[in-house]
Amino acid sequence: MLFIALLACQSPLDCAAAFTLGDDGMCYGDAPVDTGEADTGTGEDEPPTVDDLLDTLPACEPLTGDGRLDLYAGCADGACAGMTYVEMVDAIGNDGSCAPQYFEFDGYTSSSASCDWNNGVSATFSDDDRDGVPDDFDTAYSVYVTSAYDGTTEDGLGIGASMSCFIDGIGVPDEVGFSLVDTDWVLSYAYWSAGGVSLSDNYDRRGNYAPDGLADSLSLYGSTEEF
C-alpha cells in the first residue's frame, strides 16, 4: 500500500475526504487500493487515489538536455554523492562556501559542514572538530541541487522541468506528497528509493510558497539500480 502525505497550502482544516489532520497540521492518509470491483453506485464522492492524482498532472515539458546532470550516478557537474569535499572541489573547479552545523537532541549530537557552490550544488560532510571545514576523508551522503542550478540530463530533466517529466522518465515514485493550491492537488514531492532521487516543488517562479508544477530542487543519492 502506497502511503501519501497531502500537504495543504490552505488552512490545515481543509483535509480532503478520507484524510486525517495530523498533530503537525498536515493531512495524512492511505491511498485506496483498487480492488477491481465495480462502483457500488452509492453516489458518495470517492477520495482520489495516487493514480488519479498522477493522471491529472500536466503533460511533460522537458528542458533542453546538456548531460551535466546524471540522476543514475547522483552527480551534478561531476560532483557526485559519495565524493569527498576535495574531490567535489576538483570536479566543480572552485572551493565551496562551507558553514558549520551542530545538532543535539535527546543525547544525540551531530557536527557537520554544509558546503554550497555558486553553480547551485551543495553537499554536507562530517565536521567532528566543528571548525566549519569538512573532515578530510568523509564523503557526501547526497548531492543537493537548488533552483540556481541550470544543468540538465541528456533527456532534459532538471530544475524547472515539469514534475511529470520525472515520472515519465523514472517511473511511479515510491513516495509522493501533494499540496492543495486553490482547489487543485499539485504534486510537490516525489521520492524514488531505488533511483536515489528526491524531488520537490514548493515555490512558483516568483518565489512564493505555491507549487507550480515545475521542479525546484533535487537530492541525489546515487541509484541502487538502473532506470
C-alpha positions, -999 to +999 in steps of 0.1 A: +000+000+000+015+033-010+015+060+017+009+096+006+010+128+026-011+156+015+005+190+023-021+217+024-012+252+013-045+264+027-060+261+061-049+228+078-086+221+084-091+216+046-082+179+046-098+161+017-122+132+023-105+101+038-075+121+050-069+128+087-055+160+102-022+152+120-007+170+150+017+188+127-012+204+108-007+182+077-032+158+061-024+121+061-040+090+046-035+057+028-043+057-009-073+034-015-064+000-030-080-007-064-099-040-058-111-042-094-147-042-082-173-021-100-186+011-085-212+004-058-232+033-071-237+049-036-234+084-051-208+093-025-176+110-036-146+087-035-113+100-023-087+103-051-061+075-054-025+082-061-030+071-097-060+095-100-038+124-089-008+115-110-031+112-141-041+148-137-005+161-139+002+185-168+019+170-198+057+168-196+076+198-208+113+189-207+142+213-209+170+212-234+193+184-224+230+191-218+241+160-198+255+179-169+231+162-145+232+124-140+204+111-119+216+075-120+251+083-108+239+110-084+261+137-100+258+174-109+286+189-129+308+159-120+302+163-082+287+131-070+272+115-039+300+095-022+328+120-030+349+138-005+349+176-003+383+178-021+370+156-049+340+178-053+362+209-055+382+193-082+351+183-101+334+217-099+366+238-103+363+261-072+360+260-035+326+258-019+314+281+008+311+260+040+294+267+073+293+245+105+261+229+115+256+214+150+226+193+161+218+179+195+187+161+206+180+137+234+216+129+239+225+126+203+249+151+187+259+156+151+285+180+137+287+187+100+298+213+075+273+223+048+290+235+016+275+255-013+289+261-047+279+291-069+266+267-096+237+257-073+252+225-060+255+218-023+266+189-001+270+181+036+300+165+052+310+155+088+329+181+108+339+164+141+361+193+152+334+219+144+356+242+125+333+246+095+357+226+073+347+192+060+367+163+075+393+151+051+381+116+043+343+120+049+321+116+018+289+133+010+258+112+015+240+131-012+242+160-036+216+187-033+207+207-064+190+240-058+170+264-081+202+281-091+214+251-110+208+252-147+222+218-158+200+190-171+201+153-180+205+143-216+167+139-217+161+174-204+153+166-167+164+193-143+154+223-122+124+240-140+113+208-159+077+196-153+073+173-124+055+149-148+087+146-168+105+129-140+076+104-136+077+097-173+115+093-172+120+074-139+086+057-132+060+059-105+076+072-072+077+052-040+065+082-020+046+113-031+033+144-015+006+168-028-002+204-019-036+220-022-033+251-044-067+268-046-089+238-054-063+216-071-039+190-057-004+197-071+025+172-068+050+188-046+072+159-035+084+126-051+109+100-040+123+070-058+142+048-034+159+026-060+165+056-082+181+075-054+163+107-063+142+130-042+123+158-060+105+189-046+082+217-060+074+241-032+076+276-049+064+293-080+086+313-103+082+344-082+095+327-051+061+324-035+052+293-015+029+278-041+039+247-061+036+254-099+042+220-114+079+227-120+108+211-101+125+234-076+152+211-060+167+177-063+185+154-038+207+128-055+219+098-035+231+076-064+209+048-077+209+012-065+196+000-098+194+015-133+162+032-145 
